[in-house]
Amino acid sequence: MLTGTIISSAAFAAVPVTTDLDTWKSLAGPWLEDTEYGATGTSLSSVTLDGGVTLNFNHAVSVAAIGNGWATWSGGYTGDVLRNLGTSSVTATLADAVDGFGFFLEPNVFSNFLFTITTSDGTVVNQLIQGNSGAKFFGWNGPGITNFTISVASGAGGFAFGDFFLYRRDITNVPIVPEPASWALMIAGFGLMGAALRRARAERVTYALG
């Protein structure tokens, strides 16, 4: 059974694409996950993701939440999704350059439907996705892709996409600052180490003088 095929239709297409989230994470740097896009039912022509990256759509999509406007997803996800109903495709354009991007998608009808994702560098990905708790991932690692088109057969009744993953070197490659609780544990640890060193030093001195 077809689960995912990747076809590069351009000889120069060099950006690695994947249909597996764990693979994407292993190739990306520190990544951001964006799961909230607005109030359920809101119509959007663009969405601004974490890190200030804007994703523009060629026509309006609407916000839904799993269990509130969209019935199922996969992997225990309970965040927002973007619904594309009434049409069988949508094109999304990244207004800002990224070094890696990915998302999940799922058909509206509870059955298997073949999706085609076409990226701006000429890569074509086909995925067979189940509408009942079967959302699947698509993503790429590397700069150069500026837009992608999602399309599916009209019998799918539209689709939803969301749970965006993003990697940008200038946004996510920053030093990690410990939380206050972590600082407290670190300071307590240093104090215990210092006390142990003082005891050891005192014991050595006493023994030497004895």
N, C-alpha and C positions, 0 to 999 in steps of 0.2 A: 504494500500500500504506500502511496506517495505521502510522505510526511514533510519533506522540504527539499527543494532543489534550487541550486544557485547557478545561474547561467550568466556569464559575462559576455555581453554582446559588443563590447568595445575592447580593442586590443590594449588600450592604454589604461583601462580600469584596474587600478592597483590597490584600492582601499579594501581591506579585508571585511567581509560581511559574514554574519553568523545568525543562526536561528536558535542559539542556545545562550541563555543569560549568563550562566557560569563561565562559558568561554569568553563572552564579551567582557565580563568583569576581570578575567585573568589578563586580558590584553589592554584594558584601559588603565589609566592612572586613577587617583582618588576620584570617585564619581559622586554625583548627586542624583537622588531619586525624587521626582516631583509627582505628588499624588492628589493635589487639590487645585481645582481650576475655577471655582466659583460656586454660586448657589445652583442647586438642581433646577433645570429648565432654562437656565440662562443661555441665550444665543450668542455665539462668539465667532468673529472672523479672524481672531488671533488670540494667542495666549502667551503670557510672559512667564517663563519657567524660572526656577532657581538659578541664581547667577546672572539674572537679567537678560537671558537669551529669549528672543521673541520668535514664535512659530506662527507664520501667517498661513491662512487657508484660502483656497480659490473660491470657496463659498462657505456660508455659515454652517457651523456645527453646534450642537447643544450639549450642555453639561448634564451628566447623570451620575448617580452614585450606585455602587453595587448594593442591591436590595431596595433602591429608591430610584426607579427610572431605568434600571438595567438589572436583569434578574440574576445572572451568574457571571463568574469569571474563572480564574484558576489560581492555584497556589495560596489560597487563603486571603487573597487581596480584597480589601474592603474600601479602597479609596474611590476617587472620581474617575470617570471615563468621559470621552467625547463621542457623542452619537452622530453618525452620518446616516440619516434615514431619508428615504425618498430618492436617493441617487446611489449608483453602484460604485462611485469612485470619489476620491478627494485627493487634491495635491497640496502638500504642505511645504512651505519654503522657510528655511532658517534665515532670519534677518542678520544673524551674527555667526561668525565662523566658529565651528566646534571641532574638537579632536576625537570625538566619539559620541554616538547617539543611538538610542534604542527605545523600543516601546512594545507593548502587547496589543493584540487585536483579536476580535471575535465576531462572528456573524450574528445577526439578529435571530434568525430561525434556528430552532434546535435540530440541526442536522449538519452533515459535513459539506463544506464548500471550499472550493479552491480559490485562494487569494493570490494575486500577483502584485508584488511590490517592485517598482521600477525607480532607480535612483538616478540622479543627474549625471553620474559618470558612466551610465550605460549598463549598469548591473541590473539583472532581472532575477527576482527570487519568487518561486512558487511554493505556497504552503497550503496543505489541506487542514482546515481548522473546524472543529466541532463547536456548534453554537451553545451546547449545554455544558458549561463549566470547562470549556476547552481552549480558552485564550492561549495564544502562543506568541513567542518573542521574535522580534526581528531587530537587528542592529548592525552598526558598522564601527570600526575602529580606525581612525585616521582622518586627517583634514581633506578637504576637497569636495565633499558632497554637500550641495547647497539646498537640494530639494528632493522629495520623494513622492511618488503617486501610489496610493493603495486602490486596488480595484478588485471586484468580486462579481460573480454572476448575479443578475437581477433577482433570482429566486431566493437569495439570502435575506431579502428584506432590509438591506442596509447592514451596517456594522458599527461597532464601537472600537475605539483605540485609546490607549492611555497608559498610565504607569510608566512615565517617561524616565529614561536614564540618560545622563549627560556627563560628558567629560570635556573640560577645557583646561589646558595647562595653566593659563593665567588666573583662573578662578579657584581651582581645586588643589593645586600644588602649593599649599600654605602650611606653615608649621602648626601642629596640633597643640592647642593650649589646654592643659588639664583643667577639669572642672574643679570647683571649690572643694568638693568631697575628696577628690583625688589628691589635691594639694595637702589636705589635712592628713590623709593616710601617709603621704610621702614625708611630711614633717615629723609625724609620729615615728615613722620608720627610722629616720635619721637620728631622732632622739634616742631610740633604743640602741642603735648601733654605737652612738657616742657613749652611752652608759656602759655598754659591754666593753668597749675599748678602755674606758677608765678603770673598770674593775680588773681587767686583764693586766693593765699597766701596774696597778697597785699591788696585785698579787706577785708580779715579777719583781717589783722593788722590794717587797717584804721578804721574799725568798732570798734575794741577793744579799740583803743585810743580815739575814739569819745565819 
